[in-house]
Structure formats: structure tokens, C-alpha cells
Amino acid sequence: MAGTDLTGLSAAETALLVRRRSVSPVEVVEAAIRRIEARNPSLNAFVHLGFDDARQAARQAEQAVMTGAALGPLHGVPVAIKDLFDFKPGWPATLGGIRALRNFVVNAHCGFSERIEQGGAIIVGKTNSPVLGFRGVCDNYLFGPSRNPFDTRRNTGGSSGGSAGAVADGMVPLAEGTDGGGSTRIPAAWCGVYGYKASFGRVPRLSRPNAFGSATPFLFEGPITRTVEDAALAMSVLGGYHSRDPFSLDQDVDYLGALRRPVRGMHIAYSRDLDVFPVDARVTAVVDKAVRAFEEAGAHVEEVKVGITRSQQELSDLWCRLIVPLSVQGFEGLKRAGIDLIGDHRDDLPPEFLHWYDVGVRLTVAEHYRDQEMRTEVFDAIQGVFDRFDLLVTPTLACLPVENTTDGNTLGPRAINGQPVDPLIGWCLTYPINFTGHPAASIPAGLAEGNLPVGMQIVGRRYADWDVLAASAAFERLRPWAATYAIPAARPL
């Protein structure tokens, strides 16, 4: 289409134009490549460019259109996957910028890449992540930090930081997020985009060699987009039963239909701090105002106490202890393959990760089950809210985006409102929902300080993904945020 900025289109708009033969997949992918080449150097969002493979896939996609073959819902849409535990055959997998793995290749698909390609999308590259995803910011010793398109001095958040930055900057309309403690919702909040974490089991995870490792805490793959519709469209491709995931749910969900459901009459609980988190007043002010949109839509909003009794320091330490055994197991697998990261490449790993790795190798079974008891306390508190309410709304994060450092080891804040927090994850109101498995999203709530995005977390009852999507769509209609992307669009390159 002459004069159309293809990179400004949503995934849904792009797929529709491709299906109508108004544009070709080749045109769409070439436009994405040009934008990435022009804009990525200033953001460091992409760390692997798979343009040759993408061009070949685009030609095949164009042939399918011209021959009248069956087309997937995302046919011809350029997307990105994450450089963490996310694989496409023949592509590098550095597991979050570990220098010793710069040439490491996993010849397999992750669940996201398998399903997204089956849905017709075209993967154009891999995006930046922190080492092992073990922090809420995006930086590493191999590639350096991802830079926030709203303020390039600042971080995108992590661990899916490159993905969120690429989507906010219009390089691709859809990118993969993974989420073990908020890694989809955290960067979505700081980059002013929509990050969706489905109910546990909705999107299959093809975790190997341990198919059962994704439950402690609950781990997820899902979409990062600029619109709620695009997230629902992606979920229509990503969701559904998979025989190789022991937790995969065998249930059909009309994700796109959920966008039309009214929220009038819903009962929404609002917590400014999940009882125990210190939250920057600038964040609170934005979310306090944003949550009132649900009242305009006819819902009932009530501020609540959640019932969490553990301190936020106890909870962040708990998350670290629960998730680090996955890294211990992964390193054992690499060692059997001849790569001894701890023995030969310890300097490739940040000291904060090494601290928790050393804790992880010493954990006892008794300690593990005590941790699961603490996790159960959080689960019971959250479930108690849903005994009375349909949704729980909170700030996504307790602070605004932090400035990047130059040492490959950017961290989050160490204190908020004078209260110490763990710089890895302690400022994120997201990870308790990984303890519980509820569906949740981070939606752009507004801007603070003129140009810094603030996210609002929407949490639904277990397996009630339609409620989260319905509320998200209602909020987007009442408080549209598309105009905020003029800020990254105007940034100097």
C-alpha cells in the first residue's frame, strides 16, 4: 500500500492486510528490517538479527498467499523471540548474554517459537535479556543494557527488556516475553506496552530435560504488544493443549471474544502496595488515577488489604531461592555438554547471581518445603481476595525506570521511600503472582515526570483469562495510550 507506514501497524492490522493481499509478507518484513537497522543501534533491543531466515520465510509466506493456501492468524507478521531459554534451530542461545555461550546453539524450538511460526508469524531476530533472567532489569556482560525508547539513559526493565523496547519503538508489533517473576510485565510497565501472562498451563512450555520444572515458581511464555487486541490474537495462536507439557490445559478459550465482554458490575479490588511493598509516590499517583477508569466502565472498585504478612524482603528472598535451582540444573546440563560455567567461566556471571547460585546448591529438601509453605501463605492471601472480587489491581512496579550503568550489571533500586529493597526483584509487585499462577497483565497506566511510563497490573481469578482481557480492553478504550508512542518515535537516533 503506497504511503502506508507498515511498521506503525498492529499485528492484527498487518495480518488483515496480508490476507487481503493489500501488502505482501515480503514488504512487511523488509519494512521491519529497515526500521530495526535504523533504530536498534541506539536501543540495543535486538542482539541477534535473523534477517536471512526471515526473508526466506517471507517469500514462502507470500507464495502461500498467492496460491490460496490456508493462512494462520498471524500470517506475515514480523515478531521477535527472546535470547534466554528461547530457541529457534540454528540460532545462538546465550541464555541472557553469557559470554562463554556467544556461539552456543540449541537446535530446537521453544514453545513460543514453535506456535508463533505455526500461526504464520515470521521471526526476525532475538532480543536482549539479563543472565539467566535473574533480575528485573536488562543488562549483561556480553551485549550490555537495553535502553528505554522513552528515555535512552534508562533501562527497559527485564528480563524481556529487549522485546519490550523493540515493541515500544515500533520495530515489531509483537515480541515474546517469558515470565518467572514478572519478566513480561516488568519491561512492559517501563516501556509503556502491554504484557500478558496467561493462567499457568494456557501456553505450553516445552521444558527439557525437566518437563516439570516450570511449576516452582510458575513460569510462562506470552506476548508483549502495543494493543490488547494483538495480545489476544497472539494468545489464540500460542494457547492450547500440547502433549509434551504435563501442565498444559486442554480447554479452548475465545481470547478475541473476551475483548467485547463488558466489565459493568465487576468487583475490582485495588491494592496500592500488596500490603508490604514501598511504592514511589509518583507511581501511586498515576495508578490511583488510572484505576478509576474501571468505575467509569461500570465496575465497582474498592481498596483492600490483601492479607500478605511476610515482609517484602522475605518474599524476594523466597523468589530467589525458588527459582535458582533451575539455573543449578541448567548449569549441570551444560557441564555434561562440556561447558563448565561455574568452574571455567565464573567471571561471566554477575556477583548477585553467583550469591544465589551458591545458596541454591546448598538448599536442603526441608528448606525447600518450608519455602513452599511460605509460598502457600501468599497463595491463600491472593485467593482470599478472589473470594470477594473478580479482579485485583496493583501497580506493576514500585518505581520508575532506573538509569543504566556502564559495567554490564545494571540493577534496580536498593531502597524506595527510605526502605531497603532487593535490587534484583524486590521492587516488583509481579513475582507474588508467579507464586500463585493467576493470569495477569501489565497495562500502560500513564506517564510520570512527563515521559516515563507507569504500568498497572491487572490480576484475575485462576483460569479466568477472559476477565483480565475484558478489563484490559475496557481500560484501553477509556484511556488509550497509542499517542504516547510519539515520544519514542521522535527520539534522536
N, C-alpha and C positions, 0 to 999 in steps of 0.2 A: 504493500500500500504506500503510494508515494506520499511523502511528508509525514508519515507516522513514525513516532519515536518508539520503536519496538521494545526498547529497554524500559520504557515507562509503563508498559502494560502489566497487568496482573497475570498470574499463571492461568486463571480462568479465561481472561480475555484472549491471551495468546493461543490457548488450546482451541478456543472457538474460531478464531481467525484461520488457524491452520486447517481445522476441519472443514471450514467453508471455502478453502483454497484461496483465501484473500491474501495470505502470506505463505511462504514455504518454510519448512523447518530449517533449510539451509540459510535463508535470510535471517531468521530469528537467531540462530546460533552464531552467525557471523557478526550480528549486531552485538550480541553479548560478549563475544571475544574482543571486539574493538573497545567496548566500554571497560572490560577488565584490564586490557593492555594500557588504557589511558589512565585509569583511576586506581588500580591496585597498588602501584608502587608507593603511593602516599598513605595507604592504609595497611598494607601487609595482611590483607584478609586471606588471599589465596597463597598457598605455599607449594602447590603442585598444579601445573597447568596441563590438562589433558586434551589440548586442542586438536591434535591429530585424530585421536579416538572420537572426539565429539563431532568433528567434521565428517568422519566416515559414518557415524551413527545418523547424522542429519541427512546425508544423502540417502541412506536406507529408509529413513522416515519419510523423505519426500517421495521416494518410489512407492511406498505403501499408500500414500495419499493419492498418487496419480493412478494407481492400479485398482483403487477401490477396496483395498484390504481393510479388515477391521482395525479401528484405531482405538488406542487407550485413552482414558480421560485426560492424560497429560501429554498427549502426543505432540512432540516437537518442542516441549517446554525445556529451556536450559535450567539445570539445577546444579547444586554443589553438594558434595559429601564432606565429611569432617575427617581430619587427619588424626584419629585417635584409634579406637577399636573398630574402625570402619573401613571396609575393604572393597576393592574392585580388582579383579585379576590383572596382574602385570603392573599395578600402580604401587608406588612406595607407601610404606606404612611406618612412620617414625614414632608412633604411639605418643604423639604430643611433643615433637621436637627433641627427641633424644639423639644426641649427635652420633652415637655408635650405630644407630639404626637408619642413618640417612639413605642407605641403599637397600634396606630391608624390604622385601616384597612378600605379601600374602596372596597366594593365587586362589582366592575365594571371594565370594560376595558376602557382605554383611546383609542383615535382613532389609535394611533401608535401601541399599543399592539394588538388591535383587528385585524388590517390589516396585521401586520407583521406575526402573527400566522396563519392567513388565507393563507398567502403566503408560509407557510411551515417552517418558521424560528422557532427556539427554544430559548426561553428567559431563560437565565441562572442566572440573578440577576438584581439588581437595583444599580445605580451609584450615586455618591456624588454630591450634589448641595448646594448652599447657601440658607439661609432662604428666602422663597417666591421668589427666583430667583432675588432678588432686588439688584444686583451688578454684575459687570463684572469679579469678581474673585470667587473662590470656597472655602468656609470655613464656618464653623458653630460651635455652641457651643456643639452639640451632638457628631458629628463624627470628627471634626477637618478638616484641609485643605486637599485637594487633592494635590499630589506632582507631579511635572512635570517630565516625564520619561527622558527628555533630560538633566535635572539638578534638582535633587530631593530637593534642597534647595528652589526651586522656585515654584510658583503656576501654575496650569494648565490653568487658566482663567475660566470664568464661563458664564452663570450658569451651562452649561452642561459639567462641568470640569471633573467629574469622567468618563463620556462617552468618551471624547476626550483622556484622559490619558489612558484608557483601550484599545482604538483602536491603539493609537501610540505605546503602549507597546506590542501589539500582543496578548492581552488576548481574544479579539473577533475582527472579521473583520468589524463589523457593530454595531453601537450603536445609540440610539435615542438622538437627540438634540431637544430642544424646543427653540424658538427664539421670544422674545418680545422686545429685544433691541440689539440683536446680540448674544444671548446665544448659538447659534450653531456656528457662525462664530468666535466669540472671542476665545473660547478654541481651535477651530481648528487652528487658527493662532498661538497661543502659543505652541501647541503640534505638529505642523508640519503635520497635517492631513487635509483632505478635508471636509468642512462643507457646505451643500447645503440647502438654504432656497428657496423654490419654490414660485411662484407667489401666492398671497393670494387667497385662495379658491381651490388650486390644491389638497392639502392634507386636508381632513375633520378633523374638531375639534369637539369632542362630549362634548362641554362645558355645564355643568349643575350645578345649576339650570338656569343659564343665557346663553342661546344659542347665544346671540348677543354680549356678552362681548369681543369677540376676535377681534373686529374691532377698539378698541381705547386703545392703538395703535394696529396695526395689529400683531396678534400672530400666530405662526407657529409651526408645528412639522415636523421633517425631519431627514435625515440620516447624520451621521458622519462616514467617511470611510477612507481607505488608498489609494483608487483609485477612479478616476472619474467614471469608469465603474460600480463599486459597488454602487455608489450613484444613477446612472441612473437605475440600476437593482432594487434597493430599491424603487425608485420612481415609477417604473412600478407596484409595489405591493401597495404602500401607496396611490398613486394618484387615482383620480376618484370620481365620484359623490357619495354622501351619503345623504340619505333623512333626516337625523337628524341634518344636518348642513345647516343653512339657507344661508350661503355664498358659499356652495360647487358648484364648476363649473362642468357642465355636458358636458365635452369635452375630447375626447381621445387624448393623447399625446404619440408619439413614442419617449420615453426618450432614449432608447438604440440607435435608429436610428440617433438621434441628434449627437452622438459621431462621426459619419462619415461625418458630414456636413463640408465643407471647410469654412474657415474664410477669404479666399482671397477676397479682395475687401471690407471687412467690414470697417466701420469708427468707430474708438475707441477713445473716449475722455479720457484723463488722467488728474486726479487732484491729486496733492501731498497731499492736506490738506482739501479738501472740502471747500476751501476759508478761513476757520476760526479756524481750529484746529492746535495747535502747535504739531509738529511731531519730534521725536528724529531723529537726522541726521543719525544714524545707520540704522534705519528703512527705511528712504528715500533712502539711498544708495542702499539697497537691492532691493527695489521695482522699483527704476529708471532703474536698470539693467534688472530686470525681465520683465518689460512691453515691452521691445524691442523684446522679443520673438514673439510677435504678428506681428511685422514688418517682421520678418523672415518668418512668415507663409503667408505673402502677404497682411496683413491688413494695414490700414493707421492709425497711432497713432498721436494724436495732444493734446498738453497740453492745458487745458481750465480753465476758470473761470466758476464756477457753477452758481453763482448768489445768493448764500446764504448771507443774510445781517445781520441776527441776530448773536450775539456773541455765541461762544460755551458754555459759562456759561448759557445764556438764554435758549439754546436748551437743555442742560442736565437737567436743572430745569423743562423745559416743559415735557420732557420724564417722569420724576419722578411724576409730577402732573397727567399726563395722565394715568399712569399705576397703581398708588396706589389705586384708587377706587376699582379695582378688589380684592385687599387684604382686603379692608374695607368690601366689600361684603362677601368675604370668611370667615372672622372672625365672621360676623353676623350669617352665617350659622353654624359655629362651636359652637357658643354660644347657638343657638337653640338646638343643639345636646348635650349640657351640658358641653362644653369645652370653658371657657371664657379666651382666651389667654391674652387679654389686662387687664382684671380685676384680674386674678389669676396667670398669668404666664408672666407678663411683662418682667421679668428679662431673659426670654428665647429668647428675641428679641433684635437684635443689636440696639444701640442708633441711628445709622444713619437711620435705617428703622423706628424706632419709631418717629423720627422727621417728616418724610414724611407721616407716618400714621396720625399723629396729623394734618398735613396740609390737608390731604385728607378728614378727617371727617368735616372740616370747609369749603370746597370748595363750592362756590355758582354756580348756573346754569349760571349766567352771566360770571363768571370766566372761567367756563368750555368752553363756546362758544368763549371766547376770545382766549383760548388756541387752540381751533380748527382753529381759524383764523391764528395763528402763524404756526400751522401745515400745513395749506394750502399754506402759503408762501414757505415752504420747498418743498412741492409737486410741486408747479408751477416751482420752480427753477430746480428741477430734471427733470421734464417733458420738460422744455426748452432745456436741454441738448439733450434729445432724439428727439427733432425736427430736429436735425442735425446729430446725431450719433446713431449707433446701440448698443454700449456698453459704460459704464462708468467704469473706473478702478481707484481704490484708494488703499492706504494702508488699511489693515483691522483695525489695531490698531496703535496708536501713540507712543507706547513704547514697550520695551522688557519685558519679564515676570518678575514680581516682586517677591521678596523673601517672603516666608511665615512667619507669626508671630506665636506665641505660645498661643495666647489668644482666638482663635476661631473667630477672627474678622479681618482677613487679608483684606486690602484694596488696591486699585490701587494707582497710584502716585497722589500726591496733586499738583504737578507742573511739567511741561515739558518745557524745554528751558527757564526756569525762569517765565513762565506764569502759573498762578493758573488754575487747572482743578478740577472738581468734582471727588473725588477718587472712587465714585461708578460707574460712567459710562462716565465721561467727556473725557476720553482718547480713546474712542471707536468711530471709524468712521462708525459704523454699525447702530446705532439706528435711524439716519435720514431715513434709508431705511425701518424701521418699521413704520415711519410716512406715507410712501408712498405706500408700498405694492409691490414694484418691486421684481422680482426674483433676487437673489444674492447668491454668493458663496465666501468662503474664500479658496484660494488655496495656497499650500506651495510655497513661492517665493524664498526661500533660507535661509541661516544661517547667523547670525551676531555673532560677538565675538567667532566664531569658532564652537559653538554648540547650539545656541539659535535660534529657528525657527522664521521666519517672514512670515506673511500672506499677500496676495494680494487679495483685494476684487474686484470681477467682478459683475457688476450690469447690468441687461438687461431691455429692454422695458417691460412695463406691459404685462404680459401673454406670453412673448417671452422666455420661459424657454429653448427652443431649442438653442437659441443664446448663453446663458450662458454656457450650457453644451458643445456646439460645441467649444467655445473658451477655456473652461477648458480642454477638451480633446486635443486640439491642443497644448496648453501650456504643458500639461503632456508629450506629445510626444517629444517636443523640449527641455524641462527642467525637465526630470524625477527626482523624489525625493525619489524613493524607497530606494536608498542606504543610505539615512540619518537615516533610522531605525536601522542601525548598531550601532548608538550611544546609544539609549535606550537598545538595545539587550545586549550591553556589560557592562551595569551599574552593580555595585555590589549590591547584594541582602542582 
